[in-house]
Amino acid sequence: MPDLHFKQIGNPQSEPQSRTPNNDRDVAKSSDTWCPIPWTGLGVRTVGDLRYCCHSQSSKSRGLLRSQDGAILNLKENRLSDGVNADLLKEVRTAMLKGERHSGCQRCFKEEDAGIHSRRLSEQVTWEQYSIEDCSKKTKPDGSISLSDFPVRYLDLRFGNKCNLKCRMCGPSESDKWYDLTLKLWNEDEFKDGHRTLKIIKDDKGRVGLKVDPYKWHESSSFWAELEEYLPQIERIYLAGGEPLLIDAQFEFLQKCIDLGHSGHITLEYNSNLTALNERIVKIWSEFKKVEVGISIDGIGEINNYIRAGSDWNKLEKNIVALDRAAGNFKLWIASTIQIYNLYHLPQFMWWSVSNKFQRINRSKIGREFFTPHPLTNPAFLAITTFPQKSKLKIREHFELEKRKFSEQILECEVFGLGEGFQLERAQARFPKVLDNYINIMFSRDTSDQIDRFWKYTNRLDEIHGTSFRDVAPETYELMKL
């Protein structure tokens, strides 16, 4: 991939920024359980199934919305509007208005309990025009709402699972590159995606695919017709994958927004590994009101290449810098998944984010000065709770040392003065807080019974990829051996 040469920005802080509160307490003042998402829109999985929120994926219900007969709503046969008053979504709304923690929202609550700024809190800022009082007045006792009171303003769209990486914590439902890997890793030609069992096949040229491919749900003409109906009122669209920058249907959708004259009132949010970034994409993005990108990287250098198989750190870092400096109304952050492979290197990763003097990345006032990490929960054998007890104690000692080093280094690092969202005092407070949060999560459970599975999985992937866990992360390798 050639180096990218976008038109450069002047002073990024002079560009429009979304309103953010002065502190985390202001964000959550409305309610300890309320989130605007159940009133603003809907989400769509890579297979076209409707759900109420992507973070509900880790719950027992997986956030899936069903018809009255119990069938999962899917956009190949159903409409978006069919999900607005599905039983689960009504149940979630009712629980939130009562101040109860619904089980489908457990990921956000667990993160908040550990001191992590959850998506629920971020959405309260994003949708500041929605209040719990107003939602309560216009929501019926059974949790149902009217689209005239609450038009669809937000969509979370996953146009299939096409991807170019084979991330170690991923699988075939989120990356088609995992089809061949599934055959090699598990010696199986089938995998589960929710209630579906999907069969992997090879054609006469050795190309791997699916016998029946549900990830092409977006080929439904009725979906596109309904989407056009909603575009005039849509304010925000979240796009993920797969890798969204590789998916043709995503660009077809963006072009439709532009051609119909609606791009100017729509903010796009992405999760992207950014490996496929090019000038054409940035040009298309320039037509939209704002573009927010969570850059999916899980370490620096070989750590990221190891976790995200197929990634090239040198090219990726150039893309990150190019987008950070490109002309346009962008909001950028580092979206990392903290797991066994990268926890020990978390302080180094954070320091990289600070010392690179990025102009846009994680310049926010809601506790995201370095990046926006989230703890991996599944598969359990990669979760940081799986570290042996002796290793957890050593990691805590390592983090304490790194906190002291950071306090000294930050005073010598000329990265400040880039706007009030990135202040020395907040950085000094935030760095140790992030490390403490992940220490708390690490000690919150003991899943060390998964260690044998960790080693079998890691060693087999190393054989397939021709990589070495011991060479890439020697400290973590030894910690897992304790």
Protein Blocks (a to p, Z undefined) as FASTA:
>chain_A
ZZddddddfbfklpccddddfbfklmmmmpmkbcfklmnmccddfkopacfbfklmmpmn
lopacdfkopacdfklmcfklmmmgfklmmmmmmmmnopacfklmmmmmmmmnopacfkl
mmmmmmmmbcfklmmmmpcfkopacfklmccfbdcddebjadfbdcfklcfklomklmmm
mmmmnopabdcehjbccdddddfkopacdfbacklmmmpmklmmmmmmmmmmpmbdcdde
djfklmmklmmmmmmmmmnopmmmcccddddehlmgcfklmmmmmmpmbdcdddddfbeh
jlmmmmmghiafklmmmmmmmmmmpgcjddddddddddfklmmmmmmmmmmmmmnopakg
opafehpakbccdddfbdfklpmklpcfklmmmmmmmmmmmmmmmmmmmmmpcfehnajk
lcfklmmmmmmmmmmmmmmmmmmpccklmmmmmmmmmmmmmmmnopafklmmmmlmmmmm
ZZ
